[in-house]
Structure formats: structure tokens, C-alpha cells
Amino acid sequence: MQITGLIPAGGNAERLGKLPCSKEILPVEISENNSSGKNIIVVSEHLIRAYALAGIETAFFILKKGKWDIPEYYGDGSWVKMHTGYLIMNHPFGVPFTLDQAYAFTRDSYIALGFPDIIFHPEDAVLKIKEKIEGTDTDIILGLVPMEKPEKSDMIEFDNSGSIMNIVIKQNRTDLKYSWFIAIWSPRFWKFFHETVQKNLKDRLNGKMHEKEGKMRELYPGDIIESAIRQGFKTDYLIFETGHYTDIGTPDDLKNLTGIK
């Protein structure tokens, strides 16, 4: 199974104020596996390490223009044991449009998706979902962890059989327990993802989607995954019951990981 890792780095980090560098290469302090000690790395290196641990050899950063400090930092990726490429996003409408910039280069590959401003545990989560999808006809597999902030997350709603029924995005649904934070998907779903993004552009929705109430909001990857589920794409998941993630895109969590005041 050929898997390519994608690393979307097109955000503005507006909530964090003025930073000395792109948020993806901010230094953070993390705990090492099976150790009480801590290590300083840049935040996106955590995701690259998880890709490498899963045996993924190639990853693409998809950058916003001006984030040249990211390729300057990683170079060809050899020092992090990853063949690293850099693509420039075209449409500044959100994560799906950033990711879609890689489609022409990866259309026949399975895709691993994580987020470069998130520190997650367990560190072998990508490896575990890769092991679960290998040898199956599953189109999408999600890694799930318990989440106490449903208003800031993509929460998972299950049906009576335990299958994923709905992805509830940034709503105060305290009855829901789990959020997804990583994914691997097939070329079949990747084509569907690409076609959904292109239709949005053709319809001139500029990254927005219609909600049931008639309102418009940003289109998220979770929306495309949910749409695929409704259309019969085979979806699976793996719950990391003791896992968690921290998003440094929020000021409070950034302070916790970096000590920035």
C-alpha cells in the first residue's frame, strides 16, 4: 500500500497574534514515549515522526505563499527521514482547498492526513490505523480520541450498530464523546474529495457550504467525509481511549506547550 502524507500549512494563525515564524515550526516541549523526560521539537515534526513511524516515506507540505521558513527548516526532509515536497496552495478557502492542491501529484496514492499544529498521543496512532486499513476495501479510516470541547472539534455520532452516522462539526453536543484527529483514505475517496472541492469552486461558493437552516459556513474535511459516508463509502475507525490531542492554534494550548506568555 503506497501512502503519501499530507501536511496542510495554509493557515494564517490569526488567533495567535504576531509570531516570529510560521506556527508549524514553533518549538514545543513534548514527552517522549516510555520516558519521564521531555524533548524540544518544532510542532510539525511531531506529525512527520508519526508518518515515519508508520512507514510513510513521502510527504507534501501545502503552503501559503510567504511561509518560506518551513522549506528552509526541513529542506529535502532527509534529516527527519522523509522525502519532503512543497506545494503552494491556490485557493485560500480552508483546509479542503489546501489539501486539493496535492491531488494531481497523489491521485493514485492512499493519503494520510494529520495536522501540523496538533500534538497527539499515542504517537503510533498513524501506524495503528494503517495496520487496520491494510488488506481491506475500506475507503476512509479515522483515528478517534475522547474530546471534552465539542464546540471546537469534529465530533463523531454513531448509529445503533456502532458505525459512523454523522460528523458534528463545532457544535455544543455534550452527548458526543469522540473526535477524529487523523485519517487515512483510499484513492477512491481521494477522487471524491477532489471532485467535491472542484464542484464548490465551479459553483463559486468560495469554500462555503449551505447548512440545513439555510446559513452558509466554511467547508471542512469532515463535511466531505460525512458526505462520502452518506453515499456509501466504506468507513471505519479506531478509538484510542486513553489518547488525546492538543491544538496549538489556540492561545491557551500554545502557552501550555511552549511557555509563551
N, C-alpha and C positions, 0 to 999 in steps of 0.2 A: 504494500500500500504506500503510494507516494503522497506525502503530506507536506504542504507548504504552510509555514506560519505567517500570519499577517499581524502587523503592528500598526494600528491606526494612530497617527500623531498629527492630526489636523486641527486640534482644538486651540482655542485662544487663551485658555486658563484665566478668563476674566475674573472669576471669583477669588483668585489668589492674589490679585493686585500685581504690582511690578516685581518681576523676578529677575535674577541675574543670568538666567539661562532658560532654555526650554524646560518645561516641568518634567518631561520624560527623562531628563538627566540630572534632576535634583538628587543630591546624596541623601540616603536614608539609612537608618540603623535597623538591621533585621537580626532575628535569632537564627542561628544555624541549626540544622537538623541534628537531633540527638546530642545537643550540646547546650550548656547553660550560657555559653559565650555569645557575643554579638559581632556582627560584621558590618562594615560600611560599604554599600554599593550604590550605584545610581538606580533610580526606581525601575526603569525599564529593563535593567539587567535581570531582575527577578523573573520576568516573563521569558526572556531569552534563555535563562538557565532551565526553566521548566520545559521549554521547547526542546532544548538539547537533551535533557534527561529522558524525554520521550522518543529520542532517536530522530528528531526532525533536524535536517541538515541545512535547510534553506528558509530564509525569512525575508519578507519585504516590509520595510518601514514605508508608510504612505504619509508624506509630509505636506504640511502647509508651507508655502514659499516663505523664506526667512528663517526657517528652523535649520539652518546650515550647521549649527553646533552639534546636531545629532550625528550626521555622517562624519563630521570631523572627529567626534568622540569614538565612534565604533569602527570607522574605516571599513575595511573589507570583512570585518567580523571574525577574522581568524583567531583573535585573542579570546573571543568568547565561544570559539568552536562552532561558528555558524557562518554559512555563506550568506552574506547580507547584501541586499539590494535596496535601492531607494527610488521611490516613485513620487511624483508631485501631483497632489490632488487638484482637480479642476473645479468641481462644484462645492462651494462652502456651505452645504445644506445639512451636514450632520454625518454621523458615522457610516450609514449605509452607502452614501455617495463617496466618502473617502475610501472605503473598502473596495467599491466597484472599480476604482482606478486600477486595481491589480487583476481584474478579471481576464483581460487579454493575455496576460502572462501566465495565468494559472488555471485556465478553464478546464483542463483535463486532470487536475490535481484535487485530492482531498484538501480541505482547508482547516487549519487550526486557528481559532480566534481567542485571543486574550486581550487585555487592555494594559497599556504600558504605564498607566498611572495607578495601578492596583497592586497591592501586595497581598497574596493569598496563601493560605495553608489548607491542606498539605501541599508541599512543594512538588510532589509527584502526581498531582491531580491530572495534568495533561496526559501523562503516561497511563494512568488508570483508565481514563475514558478512551484512549487509543486502544488499549487492550480489550475493552468491552466492545468496540465497534468493529474491530478486525474480524474478517471472515463472515460478516453478516451483511444483510441488504439494507441496514439502517441508513437513512438519509441524513439524520441530524442526531447527535448525542450531546446532551448538556450536562455540565457539572454543576451540582446544586449544593448550597450550604444554607444553614439557618440564617435568617436575617430579621433583625428587630426594627428596621427602618423601612417599612413597605412604601412609604411616600417618596423614597429616594431610589427605589430599586425596581427591577423586573421580577415580580413575584409569580410563582407557579401555582396554578389551580388544577387539581386532579379530578378526574371523573371517578365513578364508583369502582371502576376496575383498576384504578391506580395509574392510568395513562394520563399524559398531559392533555388537558382540555382547553386551557386558556393561559395566556401570559398577561398578567395585570401590571400595567406599567405606571409606576409613580402615583399610586393611589393609596389612601389610608385604609388598606384592607388588613386589619389586625388578625383576621381569621386565617390568613395565609402565612405559612411558616418558612418556605424556602425561596431563595433567589438563585438565578443562574449567573455564573461569572466566567465560565469558559465554555467553548463548544468545538466540536469537530463535525464537519459536514462533507457530504459527497459531491462529486461533480454534478450530479443531477440537481441537487438543491442549489448548488452554486449558480447554475444556469437560471433557475427560477429566481434567485436573488437578483442576478444581473438584469433579467427581464423586468422585474418589479421596479428597480431603480430607473431603468430606461423609460418605462411607461410613465413614471412620475415626471421625468424630465419632458417627455413628449407632451404630457397633459399640462405642462407649465405650472405644476403645483409647487415648485421650488422647495422640495423637501418637506412639504406639509401633507397631512392626510386628514380626511374627514372622520370625525368621531360620530357616534350614534346620535348625539344630541345636535348634530349639525355644525359643531365647532371645528376649528382647524387646529392641529398641533403638529409638532415635529414628528417625522417618521423615524422610528428606531429599529435596530436589528430585530428586536423582539417582536415587532409588528409583522415583519416578513416571515419570521419563524412561525408565528401563530397562523398566518395566512396559509403557509405551506401545510401545517397540521390539518387545517380545515379542508384542504384539497387532497388529503390522503397521503402525504409524505410520511414515511415511517420514522417515528421519533422515539428516542429512548433517553434515559438519564441515569446518572449515578449520583447518589446522595453521599456527601461527606459530612456525616452527622456532627463530628467534632471540628469541622473546618470553619474557616471564616475568611473574610477579606476586608481590607482597608483601602479606601479610595482617597488618594492624596489630592484629588481635585477639589476637596472641601477644606476650608481653612483649619478647622479643628483637627481633622485627621492628619493634615500636613504637619501641624505643630507636634502631634504625638510622635510622629516618625522621624522628624528632623530636628526638633527642638527650636525651630524658628519661632520667634515671638512677635 
